[in-house]
């Protein structure tokens, strides 16, 4: 674990250089982050509201989708602005602004939002697998645990490959619905009329609230503010302005594609179900079942299931990234990605698994609704701080948002928070009226009061207090004194050798950092099967050869007048290197960037990464 991550998504931070490129190459270099964000707007959790809107009211609620998409575009552009200008993601900015207790609660709520998002993705993928293969839902839920390591595979190939993978999945969803729309043959005149604002009755209002309330995903605001920092830009006025402009174009294209997918679901439901009098279709399974009958095509339901799986799979990748950003930003804590992914996925699978096991598959719908309620609770705690941060001229300088944008942003926030609070209140009251348990009712009421109190603190605190002094993300760097910079002198330098071609480089770096009085400690870890089992008692061929090689290195160094001694270590490579360095009281450690490979890298992490956590001295990694 690492407690000192200053940058967001450090493995890919500024990994894509946008400088020195032609106009078109620069444009494409900036394209990507918004596509990862856009998948949150077409995840399985949004499908139910789109299906209900289309099947009950035809094309009449298309304007609600368009309006909610414009709201999302504004809020996502504010998130990108925070990351580009301040070099902070939303979680880091919150940590620097709010008190520790408030931050911890905000962190817990953000984690709940991630788990709720993952729950919708798990259920969506499981339903998709069931519709495509006939596999029982409980087995589909269990199978989703195996996509845990997908993100880890993608991360090994860099952020651009990950973005390409997500774009490919989004394309699968889009093409699937495009083919289904061609089969459905919607009336384009009626489709156009659907963009004229109208609400036929109170039920239409309720569905419209559901569409708007489910539009902005709280984890996407954390995600976007971090992903834009994967682009390396010039930190002058021209560079920042260009980054803001190109990221806005990226967001506009990506979120409009998400809008087209949601609109396609609603239009498909209107053309197939509403037109044939099937206004009761709101469940994903019902829609899939009726498509073949009403379109007289076996291809349509297959494409529907494939699109559902692709939507769930793309969302699961971005949900994990958001979880990493939240944990690192709020807690300055980083754990191995595989563990982070597994924890998130288990928090989603366990409730889904036991709900289906105990209550049956017919309770999947209510579970999806529950996941959306959990997301609704978190939304205000992501949007409100975001608007505070991008409005603050002290940290944003001349890039703070204009008064008009500020007014529109607060108006959208008030609407979204009201709609989501209304949704939470309705669900809570329905639950209270049905339990009859006074203690449970009391807990729910206290939780709701605490929810409102926290919302007030989130709004008021930034207005009443100054930003913490350690915040360093502003445009104007505070005046600091470096004092007298003295070159450190190391008495004992430890070096971990691999007995490979890299050793010469490691030894050269070690000698370059020492002086005539420095003593060098040569370390090598024996990794034979016998050595791992018997440790120091091992006397196998590999141990003897390693000792001979170590003695050879020592003789060569001593022949040059360099003080050196060596020591073999056994069993766990990282822990042994750290133990020997600590026992020998080394004040500097040098090792190669070589660690485990393949699956071991995922389970244990790289040796260099682990060693840093076991020692309290400077560590130099030679790549």
DANORMO-V721796 format. One record per pair of residues at least 12 apart in sequence whose ideal C-beta (glycine too) atoms are under 8 Angstrom apart, sorted by the first residue. I is the first residue (numbers start at 0). GAP is how many residues later the second one is. Records with the same first field share a line. If there is no record, write none. Layout:
I: GAP ; GAP
//
This chain:
0: 332 ; 333 ; 334 ; 612
1: 331 ; 332 ; 610 ; 611
2: 329 ; 330 ; 331
3: 328
4: 323 ; 327 ; 329
6: 80 ; 222
7: 75 ; 80 ; 81 ; 84 ; 217 ; 218 ; 221 ; 317 ; 320 ; 321
8: 217 ; 218 ; 220 ; 221 ; 312 ; 315 ; 316 ; 319
9: 318
10: 144
11: 143 ; 146 ; 147 ; 218
12: 216 ; 217
13: 215 ; 216 ; 217 ; 218
14: 143 ; 144 ; 215 ; 217
15: 13 ; 16 ; 143 ; 144 ; 214 ; 215 ; 216
16: 12 ; 215
17: 12 ; 213 ; 214 ; 215 ; 225
18: 213 ; 214 ; 215
25: 220
26: 219 ; 222
28: 202
29: 201 ; 213 ; 216 ; 217 ; 219 ; 220
30: 219 ; 222
31: 127 ; 128 ; 131 ; 195 ; 198 ; 218
32: 47 ; 130 ; 191 ; 194 ; 195 ; 197 ; 198 ; 214 ; 217
33: 42 ; 46 ; 190 ; 213 ; 216 ; 217 ; 219 ; 220 ; 221
34: 128 ; 131 ; 132 ; 135 ; 215 ; 219 ; 222
35: 126 ; 127 ; 130 ; 187 ; 191 ; 281 ; 282 ; 285
36: 39 ; 183 ; 186 ; 187 ; 190 ; 214 ; 217 ; 218 ; 281
37: 132 ; 216 ; 217 ; 219 ; 220
38: 127 ; 130 ; 131 ; 219 ; 272 ; 275 ; 276 ; 278 ; 279
39: 77 ; 177 ; 179 ; 180 ; 183 ; 275 ; 278 ; 279
40: 28 ; 31 ; 174 ; 176 ; 179 ; 214 ; 217 ; 218 ; 221
41: 128 ; 131 ; 216 ; 219 ; 220 ; 269
42: 74 ; 77 ; 78 ; 81 ; 174 ; 268 ; 269 ; 271 ; 272
43: 76 ; 77 ; 79 ; 80 ; 81 ; 83 ; 84 ; 240 ; 264 ; 267 ; 268 ; 271 ; 324
44: 72 ; 75 ; 76 ; 79 ; 169 ; 323 ; 326 ; 327 ; 330
45: 168 ; 169 ; 216
46: 77 ; 218 ; 237 ; 261 ; 264
47: 234 ; 235 ; 236 ; 317 ; 320 ; 321
48: 158 ; 161 ; 162 ; 165
49: 15 ; 161 ; 212 ; 215 ; 216 ; 219
50: 214 ; 215 ; 218 ; 222 ; 230 ; 231 ; 232 ; 233 ; 236
51: 155 ; 158 ; 217 ; 229 ; 230
52: 154 ; 155 ; 158 ; 213 ; 216
53: 211 ; 212 ; 213 ; 214 ; 215 ; 216 ; 219 ; 220
54: 214 ; 215 ; 218 ; 219 ; 223 ; 224 ; 225 ; 226 ; 227 ; 232
55: 147 ; 148 ; 151 ; 218 ; 223 ; 226
56: 143 ; 147 ; 150 ; 213 ; 217
57: 132 ; 136 ; 212 ; 216 ; 217
58: 127 ; 131 ; 132 ; 134 ; 135 ; 207 ; 208 ; 211
59: 134 ; 138 ; 140 ; 144
60: 133 ; 143 ; 146 ; 147 ; 150 ; 205
61: 129 ; 132 ; 133 ; 201 ; 204 ; 205
62: 131 ; 132 ; 133 ; 134 ; 135
63: 144 ; 147 ; 148
64: 146 ; 194 ; 197 ; 198 ; 201
65: 129 ; 193 ; 197
66: 145
67: 143 ; 144 ; 147 ; 148
68: 146 ; 186 ; 187 ; 189 ; 190 ; 193
70: 141 ; 144 ; 145 ; 341 ; 344 ; 345
71: 143 ; 144 ; 183
72: 178 ; 179 ; 182
73: 331 ; 334 ; 335 ; 338
74: 141 ; 146 ; 308 ; 311 ; 334 ; 337
75: 144 ; 145 ; 148 ; 175 ; 179
76: 170 ; 171 ; 174
77: 308 ; 309 ; 312 ; 323 ; 331
78: 141 ; 142 ; 143 ; 145 ; 146 ; 307
79: 144 ; 145 ; 148 ; 164 ; 167 ; 168 ; 171
80: 163 ; 309 ; 315 ; 318 ; 320
81: 143 ; 304 ; 307 ; 308
82: 141 ; 142 ; 143 ; 144 ; 145 ; 146
83: 144 ; 145 ; 149 ; 156 ; 159 ; 160 ; 163
84: 155 ; 159 ; 305 ; 311 ; 312 ; 314 ; 390
85: 303 ; 309 ; 310 ; 387 ; 388 ; 389
86: 142 ; 386
87: 137 ; 301 ; 385
88: 133 ; 136 ; 137 ; 140 ; 236 ; 240
89: 131 ; 132 ; 135 ; 239 ; 292 ; 295 ; 296 ; 299
90: 16 ; 19 ; 131 ; 234 ; 235 ; 237 ; 238 ; 239
91: 237 ; 381
92: 132 ; 292 ; 296 ; 380
93: 12 ; 235 ; 236 ; 291
94: 234 ; 235 ; 237
95: 371 ; 372 ; 374 ; 375 ; 377
96: 288 ; 291 ; 292 ; 364 ; 365 ; 370 ; 371 ; 374
97: 287 ; 359 ; 360 ; 363 ; 364
98: 362
101: 352 ; 355 ; 356 ; 359
102: 227
103: 226
104: 349
105: 224 ; 275 ; 352
106: 219 ; 220 ; 223 ; 224
108: 268 ; 269 ; 272
109: 108 ; 109 ; 112 ; 216 ; 220 ; 268 ; 271 ; 272
110: 212 ; 215 ; 216
111: 262 ; 265 ; 266
112: 105 ; 106 ; 261 ; 262 ; 264 ; 265 ; 269
113: 105 ; 205 ; 208 ; 209 ; 212 ; 230
114: 229 ; 232 ; 233 ; 259
115: 255 ; 256 ; 258 ; 259 ; 262
116: 100 ; 102 ; 198 ; 202 ; 205 ; 254 ; 258
117: 198 ; 201 ; 226 ; 227 ; 229 ; 230
118: 228 ; 229 ; 232 ; 233 ; 248 ; 252 ; 255
119: 195 ; 248 ; 251 ; 252
120: 23 ; 191 ; 192 ; 194 ; 195 ; 198 ; 227
121: 19 ; 22 ; 190 ; 223 ; 226 ; 227 ; 230
122: 18 ; 229 ; 241 ; 244 ; 245 ; 248
123: 160 ; 184 ; 185 ; 187 ; 188 ; 191
124: 15 ; 19 ; 22 ; 183 ; 184 ; 187 ; 188 ; 191
125: 14 ; 15 ; 17 ; 18 ; 226
126: 13 ; 157 ; 158 ; 181 ; 237
127: 12 ; 177 ; 178 ; 180 ; 181 ; 184
128: 14 ; 176 ; 180
129: 155
130: 153 ; 154 ; 157 ; 170 ; 173 ; 174 ; 177
131: 170 ; 173 ; 174 ; 177
135: 225
136: 219 ; 224 ; 227
137: 215 ; 218 ; 219 ; 223
140: 208 ; 211 ; 212 ; 215
141: 207 ; 211
143: 172 ; 201 ; 205
144: 197 ; 200 ; 201 ; 204
146: 166 ; 169
147: 190 ; 193 ; 194 ; 197
148: 189 ; 192 ; 453
149: 163 ; 166 ; 167
150: 165 ; 166 ; 169 ; 170 ; 186 ; 190
151: 185 ; 186 ; 189 ; 450
153: 163
154: 182
158: 68 ; 71
161: 155
164: 152
165: 148 ; 151 ; 152
168: 141 ; 142 ; 144 ; 145
169: 87 ; 88 ; 91 ; 140 ; 144
171: 134 ; 135 ; 138
172: 88 ; 134 ; 137 ; 138 ; 141
173: 83 ; 86 ; 87 ; 90
175: 127 ; 128 ; 130 ; 131 ; 134
176: 84 ; 87 ; 88 ; 91 ; 126 ; 130
177: 86
178: 120 ; 121 ; 124
179: 84 ; 88 ; 111 ; 115 ; 120 ; 123 ; 124
180: 83 ; 86 ; 87 ; 90
182: 112 ; 114 ; 116 ; 117
183: 83 ; 84 ; 87 ; 88 ; 111
184: 86
185: 81 ; 82 ; 84 ; 85
186: 84
190: 76
193: 76
208: 210 ; 213 ; 214
209: 162 ; 213
211: 203 ; 204 ; 207
212: 159 ; 163 ; 166 ; 203 ; 206 ; 207 ; 210
213: 158 ; 161
215: 163 ; 167 ; 200
216: 158
217: 157 ; 160 ; 161 ; 163 ; 164 ; 165
218: 99 ; 100 ; 103 ; 104 ; 107 ; 163
219: 98 ; 102
220: 161 ; 162 ; 165
221: 100 ; 103 ; 104 ; 107 ; 160
222: 95 ; 98 ; 99 ; 102
223: 27
225: 95 ; 99 ; 103
226: 94
227: 15 ; 19
230: 12
239: 159
243: 155
268: 12 ; 18
271: 18 ; 19 ; 22 ; 23
272: 14 ; 17 ; 21
275: 18
277: 12 ; 16
282: 82
283: 24
286: 17
287: 13 ; 16 ; 17
288: 12
290: 13
315: 29
318: 25
319: 17 ; 20 ; 21 ; 24
322: 17 ; 18 ; 21
323: 13 ; 16
326: 13
335: 266 ; 267 ; 269
336: 265
337: 264 ; 265
350: 16
351: 12 ; 15
354: 12
368: 58
369: 57
371: 51
372: 50 ; 51 ; 54
375: 44 ; 45 ; 47 ; 48
376: 43 ; 47 ; 74
378: 37 ; 38 ; 41
379: 33 ; 36 ; 37 ; 40 ; 41 ; 75 ; 78
380: 73 ; 74 ; 77
382: 30 ; 33 ; 34
383: 29 ; 33 ; 71 ; 74 ; 75
384: 73 ; 77
386: 19 ; 22 ; 23 ; 26
387: 74 ; 75
388: 73
390: 15
391: 70 ; 75
393: 73 ; 80
394: 72 ; 76 ; 78 ; 79 ; 80
395: 78 ; 79
396: 77 ; 78 ; 79
397: 77
398: 76
416: 38
423: 24 ; 27
424: 23
427: 16 ; 20
430: 13
431: 12 ; 13
488: 26
489: 23 ; 24 ; 25 ; 28 ; 97 ; 98
490: 26 ; 27 ; 28 ; 96
491: 26 ; 27 ; 28 ; 29 ; 92 ; 93 ; 94 ; 95 ; 96
492: 17 ; 20 ; 21 ; 25 ; 26 ; 27 ; 28 ; 93 ; 94 ; 95 ; 96 ; 97
493: 26 ; 27 ; 29 ; 83 ; 86 ; 87 ; 90 ; 92 ; 94 ; 95 ; 96
494: 12 ; 15 ; 25 ; 26 ; 27 ; 28 ; 94 ; 95 ; 96
495: 27 ; 28 ; 29 ; 81 ; 93 ; 94 ; 95 ; 96 ; 115
496: 25 ; 26 ; 27 ; 53 ; 56
497: 26 ; 94 ; 96
498: 25 ; 47 ; 50
499: 92 ; 94
501: 90 ; 92 ; 120
502: 50
504: 87 ; 117
505: 84 ; 85 ; 86 ; 116
506: 46 ; 50
508: 81 ; 111 ; 113
509: 80
510: 51
512: 75 ; 77 ; 107
517: 45
518: 44 ; 45 ; 46
519: 37 ; 42 ; 43 ; 44 ; 45
520: 43 ; 44 ; 45 ; 46 ; 59 ; 60 ; 63 ; 65
521: 28 ; 31 ; 32 ; 35 ; 42 ; 43 ; 44 ; 45
522: 43 ; 44 ; 45 ; 46 ; 53 ; 54 ; 57 ; 58
523: 22 ; 25 ; 26 ; 42 ; 44 ; 45
524: 43 ; 44 ; 45 ; 48 ; 51 ; 52
525: 12 ; 16 ; 17 ; 20 ; 42 ; 43 ; 44
526: 15 ; 46
527: 12 ; 14 ; 15
529: 12 ; 13
530: 12 ; 39 ; 40
531: 38 ; 39
533: 36
534: 35 ; 36
535: 34
537: 32
542: 25
545: 22
546: 21
549: 16 ; 18
550: 15
552: 13
553: 12
566: 13 ; 17
572: 22 ; 34
573: 30 ; 33 ; 36 ; 37 ; 40
574: 35 ; 39
576: 12 ; 14 ; 30 ; 34 ; 37
577: 33 ; 36 ; 37
578: 35
580: 34 ; 36
581: 32 ; 33
585: 31
586: 30 ; 31
587: 29 ; 30 ; 32
588: 22 ; 26 ; 28 ; 29 ; 30 ; 31
589: 29 ; 30 ; 32
590: 16 ; 17 ; 20 ; 28 ; 29 ; 30 ; 31
591: 16 ; 29 ; 30 ; 31
592: 13 ; 15 ; 28 ; 29 ; 30
593: 13
594: 12 ; 13 ; 14 ; 15
607: 13
//
